[in-house]
Amino acid sequence: MIEEREELILSQNSNNETPVLRKAHFLKPTSNPSDQPLPKPPSSFSLSSKFNINHLQKKVFFKGRPKPQKNWHLWVGNLMQTHEFTWKKVGIFDAIRATTYNLMWDNELILGLAQNWCSETNSFVFTWGECSITLEDVMILGGFSVLGECVNNPFENREIEDIENELLSVFSGDRKNSRNKINQYEWMNYFMDFGGEFEHIAFLVLWLSRYVFSTDHYCEISPFVFPIAIALARGTRIALAPAVLSAIYRD
């Protein structure tokens, strides 16, 4: 999947803008067997243009995965002692562990990659060919399962509805603020160290809302993930990878 070769590399941490020849690893490019002309990327600005990159950074807001909440890694560690077997069984162990890291992104690198995106083909167009984000990428890089029940399957039944309503009533009954929207920080502060099945389900509700499914409502609990969280807590494997990939393409 990768190859090692020497290329001229521009160091991000150096003030010297002169490329240096060094050994690096690259994903093997995909050939264009049909020899057909590739579609042109929509952007025309130069990747090396600092002016354009800086200009774009003032206009582009990266509303990606939020940073881990304070004490989130502690909550993960505490529940992992009891539920590690279940997380591995349903295929979410690696994805949960990944959320304990504070991922740093490079705005210039993201914008440089974005200039090669073609909305007509939903692919990145490079000089050597096309590539796109695949289900394998989501599985390997994100740690999400490609196997299991579809997220759109009707998990709703009387028992799940009762658990969901009881969970919400316990939380809402102890809150001073009666807003319809549930803040993720309030949710975590309330259910952390709550104990029992409720804490595990509440943990998965927050994980799904904050780190798995993007929503228009930033840092709020998503009401649509409750049945999924309950099913995962009960040991049902769910194919999260296709849902995550479709959300990426939607965005």
C-alpha positions as CSV (number, residue, x, y, z in Angstrom):
1,M,0.0,0.0,0.0
2,I,3.0,2.3,0.5
3,E,6.4,2.8,-1.1
4,E,9.6,4.3,0.3
5,R,11.5,6.8,-1.9
6,E,13.5,10.0,-1.8
7,E,11.7,13.2,-2.6
8,L,12.1,16.9,-2.0
9,I,10.3,17.6,1.2
10,L,9.4,21.0,2.7
11,S,9.5,20.9,6.4
12,Q,6.6,22.4,8.2
13,N,8.6,23.2,11.4
14,S,11.4,25.0,9.5
15,N,11.7,28.6,8.5
16,N,13.7,27.5,5.5
17,E,11.4,27.3,2.5
18,T,14.0,25.4,0.4
19,P,12.9,21.8,-0.1
20,V,15.3,19.1,1.2
21,L,15.9,15.7,-0.3
22,R,14.9,13.1,2.2
23,K,13.5,9.6,2.5
24,A,9.8,9.4,3.0
25,H,6.8,7.0,2.7
26,F,4.0,7.5,0.2
27,L,0.7,5.8,-0.6
28,K,1.1,4.0,-3.8
29,P,-0.7,6.1,-6.5
30,T,-3.6,4.7,-8.4
31,S,-2.9,4.4,-12.1
32,N,-5.3,5.5,-14.8
33,P,-5.6,2.4,-16.9
34,S,-8.0,3.9,-19.4
35,D,-5.7,6.7,-20.2
36,Q,-8.7,9.0,-20.3
37,P,-8.2,12.7,-19.5
38,L,-8.7,13.4,-15.8
39,P,-11.3,15.9,-14.7
40,K,-9.9,19.2,-13.6
41,P,-10.0,20.2,-10.0
42,P,-12.3,23.2,-9.4
43,S,-9.7,25.4,-7.7
44,S,-7.1,27.4,-9.6
45,F,-4.9,28.8,-6.8
46,S,-1.4,27.6,-6.4
47,L,-0.6,25.3,-3.5
48,S,2.7,27.2,-3.0
49,S,0.9,30.6,-2.7
50,K,1.1,31.7,0.9
51,F,-1.1,34.7,0.1
52,N,-4.0,32.5,-1.1
53,I,-3.6,30.0,1.7
54,N,-3.6,32.8,4.4
55,H,-6.5,34.5,2.7
56,L,-8.5,31.2,2.7
57,Q,-7.7,30.4,6.3
58,K,-9.6,33.6,7.3
59,K,-12.7,32.4,5.5
60,V,-12.7,28.7,6.1
61,F,-13.8,27.3,9.5
62,F,-13.0,23.7,10.2
63,K,-15.9,22.3,12.2
64,G,-14.6,18.9,12.5
65,R,-14.3,16.6,15.5
66,P,-14.1,18.6,18.7
67,K,-11.3,18.1,21.2
68,P,-11.8,15.6,24.0
69,Q,-13.7,17.0,26.9
70,K,-12.0,17.6,30.2
71,N,-11.9,14.2,32.1
72,W,-13.1,12.4,29.0
73,H,-10.0,10.1,29.0
74,L,-10.7,9.3,32.7
75,W,-14.3,8.3,31.9
76,V,-13.1,6.1,29.0
77,G,-10.5,4.5,31.3
78,N,-12.9,3.8,34.1
79,L,-15.6,2.2,31.9
80,M,-13.0,0.3,29.9
81,Q,-12.2,-1.7,33.0
82,T,-15.8,-3.1,32.9
83,H,-16.9,-2.9,29.3
84,E,-13.7,-3.6,27.3
85,F,-15.0,-7.0,26.3
86,T,-18.3,-5.6,25.0
87,W,-16.6,-2.8,23.1
88,K,-14.4,-5.3,21.3
89,K,-17.3,-7.6,20.7
90,V,-19.3,-4.9,18.9
91,G,-16.3,-3.4,17.2
92,I,-16.0,0.0,18.8
93,F,-13.0,-0.4,21.1
94,D,-10.4,1.2,18.8
95,A,-12.8,4.0,17.8
96,I,-13.4,4.9,21.5
97,R,-9.8,4.8,22.4
98,A,-9.0,7.1,19.5
99,T,-11.2,9.8,21.0
100,T,-8.9,10.2,24.0
101,Y,-6.2,11.8,21.7
102,N,-6.1,15.5,20.9
103,L,-5.6,15.4,17.1
104,M,-3.8,18.4,15.6
105,W,-4.7,19.4,12.0
106,D,-2.7,21.4,9.5
107,N,-4.9,24.0,7.9
108,E,-2.5,24.6,5.0
109,L,-2.3,20.9,4.3
110,I,-6.1,20.5,4.4
111,L,-6.6,23.5,2.1
112,G,-3.9,22.2,-0.3
113,L,-5.7,18.8,-0.4
114,A,-9.1,20.4,-0.9
115,Q,-8.0,22.3,-4.0
116,N,-7.7,18.9,-5.7
117,W,-11.3,17.9,-4.8
118,C,-13.7,17.5,-7.8
119,S,-17.4,17.7,-6.8
120,E,-18.4,16.2,-10.1
121,T,-16.7,12.8,-9.4
122,N,-16.5,13.0,-5.6
123,S,-12.8,12.3,-5.8
124,F,-9.5,13.9,-5.4
125,V,-7.8,14.5,-8.8
126,F,-4.1,14.4,-8.8
127,T,-1.6,14.4,-11.7
128,W,-1.2,10.6,-11.4
129,G,-4.9,9.8,-11.1
130,E,-8.0,9.9,-8.9
131,C,-8.6,8.7,-5.4
132,S,-11.3,9.1,-2.8
133,I,-12.2,8.2,0.8
134,T,-13.2,4.6,1.0
135,L,-14.9,2.3,3.4
136,E,-11.5,0.7,4.1
137,D,-10.1,4.1,5.1
138,V,-13.0,4.6,7.6
139,M,-12.4,1.1,9.0
140,I,-8.6,1.4,9.4
141,L,-8.2,5.1,10.3
142,G,-11.4,5.5,12.3
143,G,-11.7,2.1,13.8
144,F,-15.3,1.7,12.9
145,S,-16.9,-1.7,12.1
146,V,-18.1,-2.5,8.5
147,L,-20.0,-5.5,9.8
148,G,-23.2,-5.6,11.8
149,E,-26.7,-4.2,11.8
150,C,-27.4,-1.1,9.7
151,V,-27.9,2.1,11.7
152,N,-31.2,2.6,10.0
153,N,-32.6,-0.7,11.2
154,P,-35.6,-0.2,13.5
155,F,-34.0,-0.8,16.9
156,E,-37.0,0.8,18.5
157,N,-39.0,-1.6,20.7
158,R,-40.9,-1.1,23.9
159,E,-38.0,-2.0,26.1
160,I,-35.6,0.4,24.3
161,E,-38.2,3.2,24.5
162,D,-38.6,2.6,28.2
163,I,-34.8,2.8,28.8
164,E,-34.5,5.9,26.7
165,N,-37.4,7.6,28.4
166,E,-36.1,6.6,31.9
167,L,-32.6,7.8,31.0
168,L,-33.9,11.2,29.9
169,S,-36.2,11.6,32.8
170,V,-33.5,10.9,35.3
171,F,-31.3,13.5,33.6
172,S,-34.0,16.1,33.1
173,G,-35.5,15.7,36.5
174,D,-32.2,16.8,38.2
175,R,-31.4,19.7,35.8
176,K,-32.2,23.3,36.7
177,N,-32.3,24.3,33.1
178,S,-35.4,22.8,31.2
179,R,-34.2,23.6,27.7
180,N,-35.1,21.1,25.0
181,K,-31.5,20.9,23.9
182,I,-29.1,18.8,26.0
183,N,-25.6,20.1,26.3
184,Q,-22.8,17.5,26.1
185,Y,-20.9,18.9,29.0
186,E,-23.9,18.8,31.3
187,W,-24.6,15.2,30.2
188,M,-21.1,14.1,30.9
189,N,-20.9,15.9,34.3
190,Y,-24.2,14.2,35.4
191,F,-23.6,10.7,34.3
192,M,-19.9,10.3,34.9
193,D,-19.6,7.9,37.9
194,F,-23.4,7.4,37.8
195,G,-22.8,3.6,37.8
196,G,-24.7,0.7,36.3
197,E,-26.1,0.3,32.9
198,F,-27.3,3.9,32.7
199,E,-23.8,5.2,32.9
200,H,-22.6,2.9,30.1
201,I,-25.5,3.9,27.8
202,A,-25.1,7.6,28.6
203,F,-21.4,7.3,27.8
204,L,-22.1,5.7,24.4
205,V,-24.8,8.4,23.7
206,L,-22.2,11.1,24.2
207,W,-19.6,9.2,22.2
208,L,-21.9,8.8,19.3
209,S,-23.2,12.4,19.4
210,R,-19.8,14.0,19.7
211,Y,-17.2,11.8,18.0
212,V,-19.1,9.6,15.5
213,F,-22.1,11.4,13.9
214,S,-21.8,15.0,13.0
215,T,-24.8,17.2,13.5
216,D,-25.8,20.8,12.9
217,H,-26.1,21.4,16.6
218,Y,-22.6,21.7,18.0
219,C,-21.8,20.1,21.3
220,E,-25.4,18.8,21.9
221,I,-26.7,15.3,22.5
222,S,-28.3,13.9,19.4
223,P,-31.7,12.3,20.1
224,F,-31.2,9.9,17.2
225,V,-28.3,7.9,18.7
226,F,-30.2,6.6,21.8
227,P,-31.4,3.3,20.2
228,I,-27.9,2.8,18.7
229,A,-26.2,3.4,22.1
230,I,-28.6,1.0,23.8
231,A,-28.1,-1.7,21.2
232,L,-24.3,-1.4,21.4
233,A,-24.4,-1.5,25.2
234,R,-26.5,-4.7,24.9
235,G,-23.8,-6.3,22.7
236,T,-25.3,-5.8,19.2
237,R,-22.6,-5.1,16.6
238,I,-23.6,-2.2,14.3
239,A,-22.0,-1.2,11.0
240,L,-20.9,2.3,11.9
241,A,-18.4,2.6,9.1
242,P,-20.9,2.9,6.2
243,A,-22.8,5.5,8.1
244,V,-19.7,7.6,8.9
245,L,-18.5,7.4,5.3
246,S,-21.9,8.5,4.0
247,A,-21.9,11.4,6.4
248,I,-18.4,12.5,5.1
249,Y,-19.7,12.4,1.5
250,R,-22.8,14.3,2.6
251,D,-20.7,17.0,4.2
